[in-house]
Amino acid sequence: MTETNIETLIRSLVTPLLKHPDALTISQEDDGKYHQYIVDVDPDDVGRLIGRQGHVAAAMRTIVEGARSQRSNSKKVRLLINDQRH
């Protein structure tokens, strides 16, 4: 079984939702417990990415978490959307 490139997966999920896909940046940070992927988009696209009551963001988090390696020593994946409006 092959490893999934999480950043590529996130990019393929997020890009169709954006009006300004050229402003998309994804950065990764590792801490003791998580692989964190921070998604930055144009401020006009933040609402489209989060969705009503957070349903779109929750669905993306479910997909990304399900794609991680199932090895017992594998860190969990955390997807953060940088809301620059506040």
ROSE-560569 format. One line per 4 residues: number of its first residue (from 0); their letters; for each residue x, y, z of N, C-alpha, C, O, CB. Coordinates in pm, 1 decimal, always signed. Glycine has a CB too. Layout:
N
NUM	A	X Y Z X Y Z X Y Z X Y Z X Y Z ~ ...
This chain:
86
0	MTET	+84.7 -117.6 +0.0 +0.0 +0.0 +0.0 +89.2 +123.8 +0.0 +188.5 +127.8 +72.6 -96.3 -0.2 +122.2 ~ +56.2 +222.9 -78.5 +139.0 +342.1 -89.7 +93.4 +449.5 +8.3 -22.5 +453.8 +49.7 +135.6 +396.1 -232.5 ~ +187.4 +535.7 +43.8 +157.8 +648.0 +131.1 +87.9 +757.3 +50.9 +121.5 +780.7 -65.2 +286.9 +702.1 +197.2 ~ -6.7 +822.5 +111.2 -78.3 +931.8 +46.7 -6.0 +1061.5 +76.2 +30.7 +1087.7 +190.7 -225.6 +938.7 +94.4
4	NIET	+15.1 +1143.5 -26.7 +71.5 +1275.6 -6.5 -42.7 +1366.0 +39.8 -128.7 +1404.1 -39.5 +140.2 +1330.4 -137.7 ~ -42.7 +1399.4 +167.4 -151.8 +1473.7 +228.3 -163.4 +1613.7 +168.3 -274.5 +1661.5 +145.3 -131.8 +1482.5 +379.2 ~ -52.0 +1679.2 +143.0 -57.7 +1814.7 +86.9 -122.9 +1813.9 -51.1 -202.4 +1902.6 -82.2 +83.6 +1875.4 +78.1 ~ -90.7 +1716.3 -133.0 -153.0 +1704.8 -265.1 -301.6 +1677.0 -252.1 -381.3 +1731.9 -328.3 -85.7 +1594.0 -347.3
8	LIRS	-340.1 +1593.9 -158.1 -480.8 +1565.9 -133.5 -555.5 +1692.5 -92.1 -663.6 +1720.5 -143.9 -495.5 +1458.2 -25.8 ~ -499.0 +1768.6 +0.3 -562.6 +1892.1 +44.4 -576.6 +1989.6 -71.5 -681.5 +2051.8 -88.5 -482.6 +1956.2 +158.3 ~ -470.6 +2003.0 -151.7 -474.7 +2094.6 -266.1 -583.9 +2052.9 -365.2 -653.2 +2138.5 -420.3 -337.3 +2098.6 -336.8 ~ -599.7 +1922.4 -388.1 -701.7 +1876.8 -483.3 -843.1 +1894.3 -428.0 -937.3 +1909.9 -505.7 -678.3 +1730.2 -519.2
12	LVTP	-859.8 +1892.2 -296.4 -990.9 +1915.6 -236.3 -1026.9 +2063.6 -232.3 -1142.9 +2100.0 -252.0 -994.7 +1858.4 -96.1 ~ -929.0 +2148.1 -207.1 -953.9 +2290.3 -184.6 -964.7 +2369.9 -315.0 -1050.9 +2457.1 -326.0 -843.8 +2348.2 -98.8 ~ -880.1 +2342.3 -412.7 -871.5 +2423.5 -533.6 -1004.4 +2442.8 -606.2 -1032.4 +2555.3 -647.4 -774.0 +2362.0 -626.9 ~ -1087.9 +2340.8 -624.6 -1214.6 +2363.3 -695.8 -1312.3 +2455.9 -622.0 -1405.5 +2508.0 -683.2 -1281.9 +2231.0 -720.5
16	LLKH	-1292.2 +2476.7 -493.5 -1382.3 +2561.2 -415.5 -1347.6 +2709.6 -422.6 -1428.1 +2793.8 -382.9 -1381.4 +2516.9 -272.4 ~ -1229.5 +2742.2 -472.3 -1177.7 +2878.0 -464.0 -1205.8 +2961.3 -588.8 -1204.2 +2910.8 -701.1 -1030.3 +2873.9 -439.2 ~ -1231.5 +3090.4 -566.2 -1240.4 +3185.7 -676.7 -1101.3 +3236.8 -714.2 -1078.1 +3278.1 -827.9 -1332.7 +3303.7 -639.3 ~ -1009.8 +3233.7 -618.4 -872.1 +3279.7 -638.8 -775.3 +3166.7 -604.5 -707.8 +3173.6 -501.8 -842.0 +3406.0 -552.3
20	PDAL	-766.7 +3062.4 -688.2 -680.4 +2948.2 -654.3 -531.9 +2981.7 -652.0 -453.7 +2909.0 -590.7 -703.6 +2837.0 -752.0 ~ -491.3 +3090.1 -717.5 -350.4 +3127.4 -718.0 -303.7 +3178.0 -581.4 -183.3 +3183.5 -556.2 -325.5 +3233.5 -823.5 ~ -396.8 +3215.0 -492.9 -361.1 +3264.2 -360.0 -346.7 +3151.3 -257.9 -314.6 +3177.7 -142.0 -465.3 +3363.1 -312.1 ~ -369.4 +3027.5 -297.9 -364.1 +2913.2 -206.8 -220.1 +2879.7 -168.9 -134.3 +2862.1 -255.3 -431.6 +2791.1 -270.5
24	TISQ	-195.2 +2871.3 -38.4 -68.2 +2821.1 +11.6 -97.3 +2721.6 +123.7 -188.0 +2741.6 +204.4 +23.5 +2937.9 +61.7 ~ -20.2 +2616.1 +127.0 -34.9 +2513.6 +230.1 +101.0 +2495.4 +295.7 +200.1 +2465.2 +229.2 -88.5 +2377.9 +170.6 ~ +104.1 +2514.2 +426.7 +229.0 +2494.0 +499.9 +209.7 +2381.5 +600.9 +98.5 +2355.7 +647.0 +274.3 +2625.1 +571.0 ~ +319.0 +2315.9 +633.9 +313.1 +2202.8 +726.9 +399.5 +2231.4 +848.1 +511.3 +2281.6 +836.4 +358.4 +2072.0 +658.3
28	EDDG	+346.1 +2198.9 +963.9 +420.9 +2207.4 +1089.0 +402.6 +2076.0 +1162.6 +293.3 +2019.5 +1164.0 +373.8 +2328.6 +1176.5 ~ +507.7 +2028.2 +1222.8 +500.1 +1904.7 +1302.0 +522.0 +1939.2 +1448.3 +616.5 +2010.0 +1482.9 +605.0 +1799.3 +1253.6 ~ +434.7 +1888.9 +1533.2 +460.1 +1896.0 +1676.0 +459.2 +1753.5 +1729.2 +455.5 +1659.0 +1650.5 +354.3 +1985.7 +1749.4 ~ +462.3 +1736.5 +1856.2 +475.2 +1603.5 +1913.4 +364.9 +1507.0 +1877.9 +389.0 +1386.6 +1868.8 +482.5 +1614.2 +2057.7
32	KYHQ	+243.7 +1557.1 +1857.6 +129.1 +1470.0 +1840.1 +66.9 +1476.8 +1700.4 +1.7 +1381.6 +1657.3 +26.1 +1503.9 +1941.8 ~ +86.3 +1587.8 +1629.4 +15.0 +1610.3 +1503.1 +107.8 +1652.6 +1389.3 +213.3 +1712.2 +1411.0 -92.0 +1715.7 +1522.6 ~ +64.7 +1619.8 +1267.3 +113.9 +1683.8 +1145.5 +8.1 +1789.8 +1115.7 -105.1 +1755.7 +1081.3 +134.9 +1579.2 +1022.5 ~ +43.1 +1917.0 +1128.4 -53.3 +2023.8 +1104.5 -33.7 +2080.1 +964.5 +78.0 +2113.2 +924.8 -39.5 +2135.4 +1210.4
36	YIVD	-142.1 +2090.3 +891.2 -140.6 +2152.3 +759.5 -224.0 +2278.5 +769.3 -343.1 +2273.0 +799.9 -195.0 +2055.2 +648.2 ~ -160.7 +2393.3 +743.0 -226.9 +2522.4 +754.5 -256.0 +2572.7 +614.0 -165.2 +2588.7 +532.4 -139.6 +2624.8 +834.6 ~ -383.7 +2597.5 +586.8 -429.0 +2640.3 +455.7 -454.7 +2790.3 +460.3 -535.3 +2837.6 +540.5 -556.6 +2562.7 +411.8 ~ -386.0 +2864.9 +374.3 -407.5 +3008.2 +359.2 -467.7 +3033.4 +221.9 -416.6 +2985.2 +120.8 -274.8 +3087.8 +377.8
40	VDPD	-576.8 +3109.4 +219.0 -642.5 +3143.5 +94.1 -674.1 +3292.4 +94.1 -656.3 +3360.6 +195.0 -771.3 +3059.3 +73.9 ~ -720.6 +3341.8 -19.0 -765.5 +3479.8 -30.4 -878.5 +3502.6 +70.9 -962.0 +3414.0 +89.4 -813.0 +3511.8 -176.5 ~ -883.1 +3618.5 +136.6 -989.3 +3643.4 +235.4 -1131.1 +3626.5 +180.3 -1222.7 +3593.8 +255.8 -974.7 +3782.5 +290.2 ~ -1150.4 +3648.1 +51.2 -1282.6 +3629.1 -9.2 -1321.8 +3481.9 -17.0 -1440.3 +3450.6 -28.9 -1285.7 +3690.1 -148.3
44	DVGR	-1225.9 +3392.1 -10.7 -1252.1 +3248.7 -25.7 -1264.2 +3173.2 +106.3 -1297.4 +3054.7 +106.4 -1143.4 +3186.9 -106.9 ~ -1238.3 +3238.8 +216.9 -1239.8 +3168.6 +346.3 -1377.6 +3109.8 +374.5 -1388.1 +2994.6 +416.6 -1199.0 +3264.1 +460.4 ~ -1482.1 +3186.9 +352.1 -1617.5 +3138.8 +376.2 -1653.9 +3020.8 +288.4 -1722.5 +2929.0 +333.3 -1716.0 +3249.7 +354.6 ~ -1609.0 +3021.9 +164.0 -1635.9 +2910.4 +73.5 -1566.3 +2783.8 +121.5 -1617.4 +2673.3 +102.9 -1590.8 +2944.8 -68.8
48	LIGR	-1450.5 +2799.9 +182.9 -1373.1 +2686.0 +229.9 -1429.1 +2628.2 +360.2 -1424.3 +2507.3 +382.5 -1228.2 +2726.5 +249.5 ~ -1481.6 +2715.0 +444.8 -1538.2 +2668.9 +572.0 -1678.5 +2612.6 +551.1 -1713.1 +2509.4 +608.5 -1541.9 +2784.0 +674.7 ~ -1759.4 +2680.0 +469.2 -1895.2 +2633.7 +443.0 -1992.0 +2675.5 +552.3 -1951.5 +2725.3 +657.4 -1896.8 +2483.4 +428.1 ~ -2118.4 +2654.8 +526.7 -2220.1 +2689.3 +625.6 -2205.6 +2599.4 +747.0 -2202.7 +2476.7 +736.8 -2361.9 +2677.2 +565.8
52	QGHV	-2196.7 +2663.9 +861.5 -2182.4 +2596.0 +989.5 -2062.5 +2501.4 +991.6 -2059.9 +2407.3 +1071.0 -2308.9 +2519.3 +1021.6 ~ -1963.3 +2524.6 +905.7 -1840.2 +2446.4 +905.8 -1849.7 +2309.9 +842.1 -1761.9 +2226.2 +862.8 -1794.3 +2430.1 +1042.4 ~ -1954.7 +2285.2 +764.5 -1974.4 +2151.7 +707.4 -1867.4 +2115.4 +603.6 -1822.4 +2000.9 +599.5 -2112.1 +2143.0 +643.8 ~ -1826.4 +2210.5 +520.6 -1725.1 +2181.3 +418.1 -1590.7 +2151.5 +485.9 -1522.4 +2055.3 +450.6 -1710.8 +2301.2 +318.0
56	AAAM	-1554.1 +2234.8 +582.8 -1427.6 +2212.4 +654.7 -1429.1 +2079.2 +728.2 -1328.7 +2008.0 +728.5 -1401.1 +2326.5 +754.1 ~ -1540.2 +2044.7 +789.9 -1550.0 +1917.4 +861.6 -1536.4 +1799.2 +766.3 -1472.1 +1699.6 +799.7 -1683.0 +1908.8 +937.0 ~ -1596.1 +1809.5 +648.7 -1586.1 +1701.4 +549.8 -1441.9 +1685.3 +501.9 -1393.3 +1573.1 +487.9 -1679.2 +1729.1 +429.7 ~ -1373.2 +1797.4 +476.6 -1233.3 +1789.8 +433.7 -1146.1 +1728.1 +542.7 -1057.6 +1647.7 +513.3 -1180.6 +1929.6 +396.9
60	RTIV	-1170.8 +1765.2 +668.0 -1093.0 +1708.2 +778.1 -1114.1 +1557.6 +788.1 -1020.0 +1483.2 +815.8 -1130.8 +1775.3 +910.5 ~ -1235.9 +1513.1 +766.0 -1265.6 +1369.5 +770.1 -1189.4 +1294.9 +661.4 -1132.7 +1188.7 +687.0 -1416.4 +1345.2 +754.7 ~ -1187.7 +1349.6 +540.6 -1117.9 +1285.5 +428.8 -967.6 +1281.3 +454.6 -903.3 +1178.4 +433.9 -1147.1 +1359.7 +297.0 ~ -911.9 +1393.8 +499.8 -767.2 +1401.9 +523.0 -725.6 +1307.5 +635.7 -623.9 +1239.0 +624.5 -725.6 +1547.1 +556.8
64	EGAR	-802.2 +1303.3 +742.8 -769.4 +1213.2 +854.0 -778.8 +1067.8 +810.3 -698.5 +985.3 +853.8 -862.9 +1238.3 +973.5 ~ -875.0 +1035.2 +725.4 -889.3 +898.4 +676.7 -779.0 +856.0 +582.3 -755.5 +736.5 +564.6 -1020.2 +882.9 +608.5 ~ -710.7 +951.8 +521.4 -605.0 +919.8 +425.1 -469.2 +898.4 +490.5 -375.7 +852.5 +424.8 -594.3 +1029.6 +322.8 ~ -456.9 +930.8 +617.7 -325.4 +915.7 +682.9 -290.6 +768.4 +699.6 -377.0 +681.0 +692.8 -324.0 +986.3 +820.6
68	SQRS	-164.5 +743.8 +721.2 -116.9 +607.0 +741.6 -179.3 +550.1 +867.9 -191.2 +620.3 +968.3 +38.0 +602.5 +750.4 ~ -218.5 +426.2 +863.8 -284.2 +363.5 +977.5 -186.7 +291.5 +1071.0 -228.2 +216.7 +1159.4 -387.9 +266.5 +928.4 ~ -57.7 +314.7 +1050.6 +40.7 +253.8 +1141.1 +20.5 +307.2 +1282.0 -19.6 +422.2 +1299.7 +185.7 +282.0 +1092.8 ~ +47.1 +227.0 +1379.7 +21.6 +265.9 +1518.3 +108.3 +383.0 +1563.3 +68.7 +457.0 +1653.4 +44.6 +147.9 +1609.8
72	NSKK	+224.1 +401.4 +1503.5 +312.1 +510.6 +1543.7 +292.9 +635.3 +1457.5 +369.0 +731.1 +1470.7 +456.5 +465.4 +1536.9 ~ +194.3 +635.6 +1371.1 +170.8 +748.1 +1283.0 +102.0 +861.6 +1358.4 +8.8 +839.0 +1435.6 +86.9 +705.0 +1162.5 ~ +149.3 +983.7 +1334.8 +88.1 +1100.2 +1398.7 -47.3 +1128.9 +1335.2 -71.6 +1093.6 +1219.8 +180.3 +1224.0 +1387.6 ~ -133.7 +1192.4 +1410.5 -262.2 +1235.8 +1357.3 -241.1 +1357.3 +1268.6 -141.4 +1428.4 +1281.4 -361.8 +1267.8 +1471.3
76	VRLL	-335.3 +1380.4 +1179.1 -328.0 +1493.4 +1086.8 -429.2 +1597.8 +1131.8 -544.5 +1565.6 +1160.7 -355.0 +1448.6 +939.0 ~ -385.4 +1722.5 +1137.6 -473.2 +1832.7 +1174.1 -474.4 +1931.7 +1058.2 -369.0 +1974.6 +1011.4 -426.9 +1901.3 +1307.3 ~ -593.8 +1967.8 +1012.3 -612.4 +2062.7 +903.0 -665.2 +2192.8 +961.2 -773.4 +2195.7 +1020.0 -709.5 +2006.4 +794.2 ~ -588.9 +2300.4 +945.0 -627.1 +2432.4 +996.3 -647.0 +2528.6 +880.6 -566.1 +2533.8 +787.9 -520.4 +2487.0 +1094.3
80	INDQ	-755.1 +2604.4 +887.1 -783.2 +2705.8 +785.4 -756.5 +2840.7 +847.8 -820.6 +2877.8 +946.1 -930.4 +2696.1 +731.7 ~ -661.3 +2915.3 +790.9 -622.3 +3044.0 +845.2 -726.0 +3147.9 +804.6 -734.8 +3184.9 +687.5 -480.8 +3084.4 +796.5 ~ -804.4 +3195.0 +901.0 -907.1 +3294.7 +876.2 -847.9 +3433.2 +901.5 -839.2 +3477.9 +1015.9 -1032.2 +3269.9 +965.7 ~ -807.7 +3499.9 +794.7 -740.9 +3628.6 +805.1 -840.1 +3744.2 +820.9 -799.0 +3859.6 +833.0 -654.1 +3651.4 +683.2
84	RH	-967.9 +3714.4 +820.7 -1067.5 +3821.0 +830.1 -1077.7 +3876.1 +970.6 -1127.3 +3987.3 +988.5 -1202.8 +3770.8 +785.0 ~ -1033.1 +3803.2 +1070.5 -1046.3 +3848.7 +1209.3 -912.3 +3876.2 +1270.8 -904.7 +3915.4 +1387.2 -1120.2 +3746.5 +1292.5
